[in-house]
Amino acid sequence: MKNKQGITAKKEENFSEWFTQVIQKCELADLRYNVKGFLVFQPWSVLAMEKMYKYFEEVLQRKGHKPHYFPAVIPESNLKKESEHLKGFSPDVFWITQGGNKKFEEKLALRPTSETAFYQMFNLWIRSYNDLSFKTYQRANVFRHETKATRPFLRTREILWIETHCAHATQEKAFNQVKEDMNTTKEVLHDIFGVPFIFFERPAWDKFPGAHRTFAADALNPDGRVIQQPSTHMIAQKFSKAFDIKFQDKDGEEKDVYMTTYGPAISRIFASVVIVHGDDKGLKFPWEIAPLQVAIIPIDKKANKKAEALKKEIQKFASVEIDYSDKRPGEKFNHWEMKGVPIRIDLGLKDLEKKKLTLYRRDLDKKILINEKDLIKTIQKISKEFTKNLIKKADKVFEGRIKDTKNIKEIKAAIKQGAIARCGFCSVEKDGTPCAEIIEKQTGAEVRGTRLDEKSKPLGKCVICNKKANHIVYIARSY
Amino acid sequence: MKNKQGITAKKEENFSEWFTQVIQKCELADLRYNVKGFLVFQPWSVLAMEKMYKYFEEVLQRKGHKPHYFPAVIPESNLKKESEHLKGFSPDVFWITQGGNKKFEEKLALRPTSETAFYQMFNLWIRSYNDLSFKTYQRANVFRHETKATRPFLRTREILWIETHCAHATQEKAFNQVKEDMNTTKEVLHDIFGVPFIFFERPAWDKFPGAHRTFAADALNPDGRVIQQPSTHMIAQKFSKAFDIKFQDKDGEEKDVYMTTYGPAISRIFASVVIVHGDDKGLKFPWEIAPLQVAIIPIDKKANKKAEALKKEIQKFASVEIDYSDKRPGEKFNHWEMKGVPIRIDLGLKDLEKKKLTLYRRDLDKKILINEKDLIKTIQKISKEFTKNLIKKADKVFEGRIKDTKNIKEIKAAIKQGAIARCGFCSVEKDGTPCAEIIEKQTGAEVRGTRLDEKSKPLGKCVICNKKANHIVYIARSY
């Protein structure tokens, strides 16, 4: 019989089963919806994702992005304007062909991403250098008829995300935008959500369809697979030529704008938050995005009044609930630990007589006994340390996972250990494809790319072809 | 030549042109997207709608609704489960028939509303009376392939809305939910957004497809047409039978649940906010949902430093921006009045020398001169009065618009004046349809329904058939 009380799979031993159990038992999403690859997001994930949206949007607005909302449908002719983009996305497009009983003359795509929606309006909105940099974003659902196997949150057919689309006067400004996007990713994904990652420049054969350069953050799962998180793209001028987006520069000349685009997928980032911080007990939410921050458990009915009084004080600065359910105290303790609530207050009569309180901190997984009068001060102190503790732990796990390798044998060994292999490589342009294919065939892992912030110079030879190594690349398995 | 500087149409004289100008000149939405009936929402509307979402969601959560997010696609077979619902919505459904090159065996509907998505999960989630009332909501985009003429914000093919879906143990509880929904509408739509409305129970021939009883809030446009705002429905047991949603009651018996559903459409409510408060100068936003609350205009460059200092103080409690654009001061004044910013600070050197400040209040459309040291206190005071002033004005306009009528001639006259006609009517059940059709044919107006809070008893005879009047109904033109 299935143990309904808690997570029974071990995260390190059977990650896949652990992840599925967490999704189901913590009620993050119901997987039984009758269209393949689509989830029913439940309150516990929706509440956290709402906060995640808020943090991303605040930072984007502070950096000058203006919120828009574009139609979810895009005419086929828009997608066709840029051939690489069409080729890259058309196998994945959900097509709307009919309204009521009426067949459309032109099919509508359910947006897989919105470049081709935004750009036709950029064509109308951008006139002069005064309009640039033109920085937008939208909060939206996007759709991919994935041909690969879907996985809850990690690869789904409807994705909850943010997409930013910007136009710039020069290539340099576009590149600065890409660097700003990387920094935004650090500010939010790492410093608030506590998810470590490496930003790679993707090799030529793995770029966003239509992009000149693609940079993507890879986060790591305990099974050693990386999962692509936000990516930012130098779309450069392919699209501006296709959509005829010109501006009059200071010198009076008409020029094509340079495009960039950045896409943090909230529902997929949520998966990394769950995966990175969770443990064998269940979820562990960073304080800032926890759906609930404090749970109060009155161990005796006589403590109910005190519970209400504490709730009143705490709710002035944190979200708080009292668990009045019929479960035994032990079950309640386990329940809230599994649900990843940062602080639990166990209200026992013995403590109360001594004017003491027992707090459970999910960051350190330990109980502390405090004086009742110190409660507010203590919660406020914990709230400031909480996410830092989670980040410290996550960073440590991540750091140990990169292994230097000198040949295919060492790469294989590193990948088998669940590490990211680092090595010399001939070329990340199209001519490097054969070597990358050999690596993939022999190890099941992919060349994820190079680092902009790489500190060492490539030494020696390509691990595969023995030609001069022009790059240091990172190799990992992915989903 | 088009005057680009401001609104040239008069709201009362040419409402339709006024509304279009406000949308375009205030940059609420761009109407040039290349799919009919779809808008590109621009920052000025998106920022306000985000706040509108926040207020609705806060109230819903406080009243015990849990946020969910369901797939945007619904299999055709779900829609088919309840025949009235299918009949009502299928002419309006966007159908997805293809993923990439692959034709689907079963068509997917792009959700026109999500009853048939939620209910199949309710079937899995609801087991016992302990689970009830089960109260959910989602923030979502929905799609209607409208056969009627579309109008920006008022009737579009993609709608930004909230939908709540609830299951209850008894009909009484379901009816209490409907009353709660009406109250939520008052709390948010009227008391925060300042939009007056009347909640009508719709006649039998105008119910939500599949509903037992439908209640809908009608707001009023200056051209005398009403626009349907949130509606709440006693779905009752038709759907629970169709989706087999049963619960075990306290008495051990298996019973069908009672459903209710409520749908505030944020993008359409936004239209009523614009229409109700706007004037010949342009927009007028309630303080709480203004995309920007305070605009500072330094009339001389020497005032820039002071502007920055004031901004720093104000941004602690309100959103504020300084207008450094190249326009002349007069143009800037007009611009921010048109954009509906509640408070404008005109920073002139003469005022500053005397330690004075000139504030423009958009609620009263007047300038006030205050002591510099009183600025924060004054803004805080205005922020508390602002929306109340807007509400008072809006309520007054609305109140005068209901006319008692005794025959078709009087109804015609009332409708011609842009009023809502009130009269005795035979029946709001199916047998009243012929009389309603006569009214519609002769006046172009519809029977909007009866009021739950009607104070008088129906007297006399039906205005059309002269049979006994069983109801007092309200008649108005709509979109």
Interface residues (C-beta under 8 A of the other chain):
Chain A: D30 R32 Y33 N34 V35 F38 L39 V40 F41 Q42 P43 V46 L47 M49 E50 K66 P67 H68 Y69 F70 P71 A72 V73 I74 P75 N78 S90 P91 D92 V93 F94 W95 I96 T97 Q98 G99 G100 N101 K102 K107 L108 L110 A117 Q120 M121 L124 W125 N141 F143 H145 T147 E158 L160
Chain B: D30 R32 Y33 N34 V35 F38 L39 V40 F41 Q42 P43 V46 L47 E50 K66 P67 H68 Y69 F70 P71 A72 V73 I74 P75 N78 S90 P91 D92 V93 F94 W95 I96 T97 Q98 G99 G100 N101 K102 K107 L108 L110 A117 Q120 M121 L124 W125 N141 F143 H145 T147 E158 L160
